[in-house]
Amino acid sequence: MKQIALVMVGFGNVGQAFARLLLRKEQTLADQFGLRIVVTGIITGRHGGAINSGGINLTRALETIELGQSLDILSEQPVPTNVTDFIFSSSADAMLETSPVNHHTGQPAIDHIKAALNKGMHAITANKGPVVHAFAELNKMAAMRGKRFMYESTVMDGAPIFSLFRGPLPAADLLGFSGILNSCTNFILGLQEKGMTLDEAIIEGQKIGITETDPSADIDGWDAAIKVAALCTVLMGIPLKPQQVDRTGIREITPDMIKKAQKAGERWKLVCTARRDGQRLLEASVKPARVAPGSPLYSIEGTSSYVEFKLDVLPGLGIVEGNPGPDTTAYGMLADLINTQRGQ
Ligand SMILES: NC(=O)c1ccc[n+]([C@@H]2O[C@H](COP(=O)([O-])OP(=O)(O)OC[C@H]3O[C@@H](n4cnc5c(N)ncnc54)[C@H](OP(=O)(O)O)[C@@H]3O)[C@@H](O)[C@H]2O)c1
């Protein structure tokens, strides 16, 4: 049995879902991959941290957070408050990064990933910031150290998007894509179709944890734009920042516009699109658009997402992810971790 020591930066929705998934998949990981994954360190923003070289008891860590207590009580030694110092003081094979995204700079997640790679760890993130703001640099750093920089969960959560292009689609050229990549706005537009105002729909989304306290990153299209930038950067090899995406959110969609679309048998969707001609990007946009029943986007409900890739070898390859959440995001990260071990 191979033991993999893991440190976790961030223990919020995704971090906790990952801990639950590890507990659930312990036997599968052992039986199918000969792996035993031991979390030796956890650090958070405001909920302390823990270091235990023998392995942190994840059930207790989850209970501690549930009770609103600091993880410090689980630590066998004082935990540095600075994340970089924490990573340098940890001895682990991989680091899991789930700190909140900064759409404009990618920090501090970029520094966390650099610290992990410098310490000789694989770096796995669900945070889109490092992918669009430091992709080439982080990949180069990883390659020089014989480690991997992995980011499957950054777009469409646990659905295999990036690994699809690494594995089953060799020598395929991605010419463009379109889809619905932001769950929150799709959910809100659905509620608006049922007669809610934007503000009422936002409150509803907040009640069930889909919409953040500050919903502007979703409503104004930043989350969708950073995903478009990530797909262009990684899959097309055209580096793009979210600020360079032609972006319009859903704020200006009025109840009247929704009704008119419904009368015409259509629906408003926040559509992400990119098209290229060689190394020239013809379009990278996030825009509300009316879609007709013939479009695959029409039937994407609630928090589900969809992307259709146009490849030189496959003119239309679509992937639907039904109602994702932190559990699916956690799965994408576990898949990344397994792939670091089997070289995929
Ligand atoms: N939720 C999803 O399903 C989903 C899907 C795809 C991608 N993502 C991405 O995954 C990441 C995590 O999402 P989440 O929903 O788990 O967020 P979250 O619930 O807000 O959790 C964030 C975690 O990071 C910690 N943190 C905050 N600032 C930090 C810092 N400077 N250094 C280290 N840790 C810090 C927080 O600690 P405190 O709570 O103590 O402050 C918390 O433990 C985000 O980048 C998000 O965009 C999430």
The ligand as a MOL file (V3000), in Angstrom:
LIG
                    3D

  0  0  0     0  0            999 V3000
M  V30 BEGIN CTAB
M  V30 COUNTS 48 52 0 0 0
M  V30 BEGIN ATOM
M  V30 1 N -18.3650 25.3390 -4.1350 0
M  V30 2 C -18.1800 24.6740 -5.2770 0
M  V30 3 O -18.8930 23.7230 -5.5980 0
M  V30 4 C -17.0360 25.0350 -6.1880 0
M  V30 5 C -17.0400 24.5600 -7.5040 0
M  V30 6 C -15.9340 24.8060 -8.3370 0
M  V30 7 C -14.8800 25.5630 -7.8430 0
M  V30 8 N -14.9440 26.0630 -6.5600 0 CHG=1
M  V30 9 C -13.8060 26.8370 -6.0660 0
M  V30 10 O -13.2590 26.1440 -4.9590 0
M  V30 11 C -12.7490 27.0770 -4.0020 0
M  V30 12 C -13.3920 26.7890 -2.6540 0
M  V30 13 O -14.7950 26.9330 -2.7240 0
M  V30 14 P -15.6710 26.7260 -1.4040 0
M  V30 15 O -17.0790 26.7350 -1.8460 0
M  V30 16 O -15.1490 25.5900 -0.6110 0 CHG=-1
M  V30 17 O -15.3280 28.0850 -0.6260 0
M  V30 18 P -15.5350 28.3780 0.9450 0
M  V30 19 O -16.6280 27.5100 1.4730 0
M  V30 20 O -15.6400 29.8460 1.0610 0
M  V30 21 O -14.1760 27.8640 1.6110 0
M  V30 22 C -12.9680 28.5430 1.4430 0
M  V30 23 C -11.9800 28.0080 2.4490 0
M  V30 24 O -10.7450 28.7040 2.2830 0
M  V30 25 C -10.3550 29.2760 3.5410 0
M  V30 26 N -9.6200 30.4980 3.2930 0
M  V30 27 C -10.0770 31.7570 3.1030 0
M  V30 28 N -9.0530 32.5920 2.8490 0
M  V30 29 C -7.9270 31.8480 2.9130 0
M  V30 30 C -6.5520 32.1380 2.7630 0
M  V30 31 N -6.1160 33.3670 2.4850 0
M  V30 32 N -5.6750 31.1250 2.9210 0
M  V30 33 C -6.0900 29.8630 3.1930 0
M  V30 34 N -7.3740 29.5170 3.3360 0
M  V30 35 C -8.2790 30.5160 3.1930 0
M  V30 36 C -11.6480 29.4900 4.2890 0
M  V30 37 O -11.3960 29.5720 5.6790 0
M  V30 38 P -12.4160 30.3510 6.6680 0
M  V30 39 O -13.7820 29.8440 6.3480 0
M  V30 40 O -11.9440 29.9870 7.9970 0
M  V30 41 O -12.2460 31.7970 6.3220 0
M  V30 42 C -12.3910 28.2100 3.9160 0
M  V30 43 O -11.9260 27.1400 4.6850 0
M  V30 44 C -13.0470 28.4640 -4.5620 0
M  V30 45 O -11.9270 28.9560 -5.2280 0
M  V30 46 C -14.1830 28.2190 -5.5350 0
M  V30 47 O -14.2310 29.1590 -6.5760 0
M  V30 48 C -15.9730 25.8080 -5.7410 0
M  V30 END ATOM
M  V30 BEGIN BOND
M  V30 1 1 1 2
M  V30 2 2 2 3
M  V30 3 1 2 4
M  V30 4 1 4 5
M  V30 5 2 4 48
M  V30 6 2 5 6
M  V30 7 1 6 7
M  V30 8 2 7 8
M  V30 9 1 8 9
M  V30 10 1 8 48
M  V30 11 1 9 10
M  V30 12 1 9 46
M  V30 13 1 10 11
M  V30 14 1 11 12
M  V30 15 1 11 44
M  V30 16 1 12 13
M  V30 17 1 13 14
M  V30 18 2 14 15
M  V30 19 1 14 16
M  V30 20 1 14 17
M  V30 21 1 17 18
M  V30 22 2 18 19
M  V30 23 1 18 20
M  V30 24 1 18 21
M  V30 25 1 21 22
M  V30 26 1 22 23
M  V30 27 1 23 24
M  V30 28 1 23 42
M  V30 29 1 24 25
M  V30 30 1 25 26
M  V30 31 1 25 36
M  V30 32 1 26 27
M  V30 33 1 26 35
M  V30 34 2 27 28
M  V30 35 1 28 29
M  V30 36 1 29 30
M  V30 37 2 29 35
M  V30 38 1 30 31
M  V30 39 2 30 32
M  V30 40 1 32 33
M  V30 41 2 33 34
M  V30 42 1 34 35
M  V30 43 1 36 37
M  V30 44 1 36 42
M  V30 45 1 37 38
M  V30 46 2 38 39
M  V30 47 1 38 40
M  V30 48 1 38 41
M  V30 49 1 42 43
M  V30 50 1 44 45
M  V30 51 1 44 46
M  V30 52 1 46 47
M  V30 END BOND
M  V30 END CTAB
M  END
